Amino acid sequence: MSMPLGVSLNPHEPADQLSHIADRFSAAAKSYQKHNSLQRLSGASLLQGFVAKGAILDIGAGPGTDFDHNATGTDIRVYALDIALGMLQQLNATYPYQQCVCGNAEQLPFADACIDNIYSNLALQWCHDFSAATSEMARVLKIGGEAHLSIVAAGSLKQLSNLGLRVNGFLSLESLQAAFDDTDWQFLDVKLMPMTVYFQDLKALLYSIKGVGASVQSSLQSLTSSESDAHLGKLRGRCDWQALQQRAEQFREAQGLPLTYQIAQFRVRRQGCSV
């Protein structure tokens, strides 16, 4: 399995399809670090405002996050939630103190009001129904607890559109924000941040996007297994693939081939009255 990472947080997927996604991402767990440059960039930004205390839920944990540098005291308990068992096994080897939980964001396997803070870096764009995820987060979060979320948003991957590739869409910042019920949530900070990552070649660039829930198609015919894996769609032959590579080279910068994401970052607080 050459494709990187990923967490599927969609409970409405057919069971066999969900199992296939989990198996595929589990198989890719060991190679995750080769393809997660966007995740590292986004995570560093998201952690700047995150205070680790009490019970922390990391949704779509992937290979795990080091919360120690953001901890207030030593009394933190991290619940690392991911759909892929292989990813959790990899995480457990690196962060043995974190409790691994196999599950998804729209059906959180936690009791009401048991979590102090929620962290999620580039996973919730996988949701079939993002409002279901925000409702579940509100259910498990204690009053006054915060959720710090980084989500791929509309306007991402413009370079691929410029190459004539159709990119599956992401929700707009406004649509994401509308999914938070104002009786449950108080917005502390909401922003849309462009983040650009660079790749040595087009194949590496295309491999990277699947980990954040993106895929592309062209109007041409597919040609080799590796290009098919990259979801290039219907390239008719090697000449088409080479022509696509040549067009991509026109966008190359000193750091490599650029790919720009629009990242929606939310810092929200659970509001309400304790019973």
N, C-alpha and C positions, 0 to 999 in steps of 0.2 A: 504494500500500500504506500504509494508515493505522495498521496495528498496529505496536507497538514491538518491537524487539529480539528477543533470544532465542538460545539455543544448544541444539540437540538433540544429546544425547550418547547416542543409542540405536542401536547397530550392528545390532540385531535388527529394526529397522523394515525393511519392504520397500524395495528400492533406490529405486523411483520415489517412494515416500512420503518417504524420507529426503531425496531430491533436492528434492522440493517444499518441505519444511521449510527446507532450506538456501537455496533460491531466495527463499522468502518473507522470511526473516530478512535475507538480503543486500539485498533491496529496501528493507527498513526501516532499514538501517544508519544512513543520514544523519539520520533522525528519532529515533534511539535516545535521545539526550540529553534529549528532551522527556518521556520516560516512565520514566526509570530512577532515580527518587528513592529507591526502596527499595535499589537496588544501591549507590548512593552512600553511603547511611546504613550499610548492612551492611559495605561495603568499608572505610569509615573505622574501624569497630570492629575488623575483621579485621586491618588493617594495624598496629594498635597493638602487637601482639605478634610481628610478622613482621620478621625480619632478612634483608635481601636480600644474598646473597653467592653467588658462583660461578654455576653454571647453575641458573636458575629456570624452572620450568614453570608457566605460568598457564593453567589448564584452564578452557575456556569464557570466553575472554579478552574477548569483546564488543568494545567500543571501546578497550580497553586500560587498564592501571593504571600509574601513575607510581610506580616502586619506588625512585627516586633518593633520596628523603628517608629511606628505611629501609636504604640501602646501607652496607656496611662496606667502605670503599675504593672503587676504581673498577672492579675486576675482576668485573663481573657480566655475565651473558649471559642474556637473557630470551627464552624460547621461548613465543610466544603461540599457544595452540591453540584453534581454533574450527572449527565445521563450515561456517560461512557465509563464502564467499569475499568477499562484499561487506563483511562486518563486518571481515575482515582487511585489506581495502584501506583502509577508514576508519582502522583502527588504525595501519597503516603510515604514513599521512599525518601522524599525530600523534606517533607514537613510531618513527621510522625506524630506530633502533638495535635494535629488537626483531625477532627472526626469526619471521615468521608461518608457522604450520604448520596445514594443513587436516586435521583428524582428529577422533576422538572418544575419550572417556575410557575406554571399555571395550576399545579396541584401540589403545593408544598407539603411535605410530610412532617409538619411541625404543629404543635399545639398553639392555641391562640395566645398572643401577647407573651411570647417566650424569648423573643430576640431583641437585643439592645440596639444593634445597628446592622444595616445591610450594605453589602458592597457587591457590585456586579460590573465587570469590565468586558464590554463587547460580546455579550451573550444574548441579551434580551431582544435583539432584532430578529432572532429565530422564532419568536412567539407567533403562533397563529392568531391569538387574541391578546394583544398587549394589555388591554384593560383588565382581563382576567388575572394577569400577572400582578398588576398594581393592586388589585383587590386582595390577592393572596398575600402580598407583602404587607398591606395594611392590617390584615388579620393576624399575622404572626408577630408583627412589630409592636413593642411596648409603646404606650403613650409617651411622646417626647423623643422617641428614637428616630434616627435619621437613616435615609437610604441614599447612597451615593452611587449613581448609575452612569455608565458610559455606553452609548448606543449608536450604531451606524445609522445615519439618517439620509433622507433624500438629498440629491445633489452630489452623491459620491460617485467616483469612478468616471469622471468626465473624459479622461484620456481614452478609455475603452470606447465610449460613444464616438469620440473623434476618429477612431479606427474603423467605424462602421459596425461595431459589435453591439448587439442588444444586451443590455444589462438588466437583470431583474431588479425591481424597485424596492426602495425602503420607505418607511413612513416619514412624513415631514415632521419638523420640530413641533409645529402646531398640532398635528395629529397625536404625536406622542404626549404632548402636554395635556391635551384634552382627555387622555385616558386616566388622569389622576382625579378622583372624586374630591371636590373641594371640601366635603364634610370630613374627609379622612386626612387630607394632606395640606400642608402649608409649604409653598415654594420658598426656599431660601436662596437658591441660585440656579438659574437656567441659562445655558449658553450653547451656541453652535460654534464648533472649533474646526477649522480645516487642518488636517494632518496629512503630510505627504511622506510616503515611504519610497525607497528606491531599490531597483533590482538590476542584476547584471544582464539578464536577457528576458525575452518575452515569456518563455515557458515558465520561468521562476515566478514572474509576476502573476501569471494566470493561476498557477498552483496556489498562490497565497490567498486569493480572494475567497476560496471555498470555506476557509476557516471562519469567516465572518458572515456566512450565509449568502454569498453572492455566486452567481454563475453567469456565463455569457453564451451567446449564440451568434452565429453569422448566417447570412442567407446562402452560404456556399456549402459544399459537401465535405464531410470529415474524411480523414485520410489515414493517420496512423493511430495506434492505440494510445500513445502518450498524448497526442493532441485531442483525441476523443475524451480522455480522462480530464483534460483541462476544459471540457465542455465548449470547445470551439464551435461545435455544431456541424455544419455541412460543407466543409471544405472539399473541393472536388479532387484535389491532388496535391502533391508536394509543392508544386509551383505556387499554388494559392497560399500555402503556409509560408513559403519563403517571401512571397509578395507582402503578406501581412507583417512579417518580421521587418522587412525593409521600410514599410510605412511607420512601424513603431520606432525605428531608429531615428526618424525625423524629430521625435520628441525627446531624444536622449539629452540628459544634462550631465554635468561633471560628475555627479554622484551616482548616475545610472539612469535607468528608465523610471520616470516618476509615476506614481499612482496616488491620487489625492482622494481622501475620504472627508466627508462632513460628519463630525462626531458630536452628537448631542450629549451634553453632560448635565445631569440633574443632581441637585442636593435638595432633598425634600424631607420634611419632618412630619411624623405621625402625630396628628392632633386629635383631640377628643377628651372626654371625661372618663376617668377610671370609675368603674362600678363599685 
